[in-house]
Amino acid sequence: MLEIPRRISLTSQIAAAIRKGIEEGVWEEYLPGERRLCETFQASRPTVRAALRALAKDGWFEIRQGRRNRLRSKPTRRRSPPHRSVGIIVHEPFSHLGSTLAQGLSEMRVHLAEQGFTTEVYVCPAHGTRAQQRGLEAFVRQNRVSCCALVSTSRTVQRWFSGHSIPALVLGSCHPSVRLPSLDVDYRAVCRHAAGVFLGKGHRRIALVVPDFGTAGDLASEQSFREAIEPQDDARVFVVRHNGTA
């Protein structure tokens, strides 16, 4: 008989992730507080509380109101790095990111937690190159991250990681001269194709609207858009940069 797939709730996923973290020694004596767990798993406090109640019922720890939850027995450490933490570097808070991107990052954090990794999020300020570099140095040092995911970050951030020994994956496009692994849409090809479609339909006054964040993907989009339209003597190209507000 075929087994019917079951929908796994977010509560069950978080409980499994916490249980795995306990087994692998991510926490030695106490669990983090509810607020910290909510930030780690990007979940609401009622969801985290439900996961904690399920684990307490199974005897992993005793819930103590107003005090940190003490583990019932010291977990047996497996042979693994003493601290496994992944940094997520973003240019703005999760609440300001698009829903698709925010959901994808939340799912990634849950999967990492299930494998015994903690995740730390750092919102890199947009002001000053030196301020950004100092902030990154402090973040990496204080959280002892072993690798980082760079989410649509600036040229300064990408160059800083490129020049240091911290493994990093760019979730987006790399700026020119930055040599880091990346995962993104081919914006150059997409925008060149889009411009060609409009030209083929007879349009000669064509605008590209892009966020004014200066990310590598946006810059590549603009460059390829211009390259496709500007050689046409009878066509004009307009680039409109916006800050995301109405």
Salt bridges, closest charged atoms under 4 A:
GLU24 OE2 - LYS20 NZ 3.54
GLU24 OE2 - ARG78 NH1 3.54
GLU24 OE1 - ARG84 NH2 2.64
GLU28 OE2 - ARG77 NH2 2.70
GLU29 OE2 - ARG70 NH1 2.61
GLU34 OE1 - ARG45 NE 3.59
GLU34 OE1 - ARG49 NE 2.82
GLU39 OE1 - ARG36 NH1 3.89
GLU92 OE2 - HIS91 NE2 3.27
GLU114 OE1 - HIS111 ND1 3.61
GLU120 OE2 - ARG36 NH2 2.77
GLU222 OE2 - ARG226 NE 3.35
GLU222 OE2 - ARG241 NH2 2.70
GLU227 OE1 - ARG188 NH2 3.01
GLU227 OE1 - ARG192 NH2 2.74
GLU230 OE2 - ARG226 NH1 3.17
ASP234 OD2 - ARG204 NE 2.98
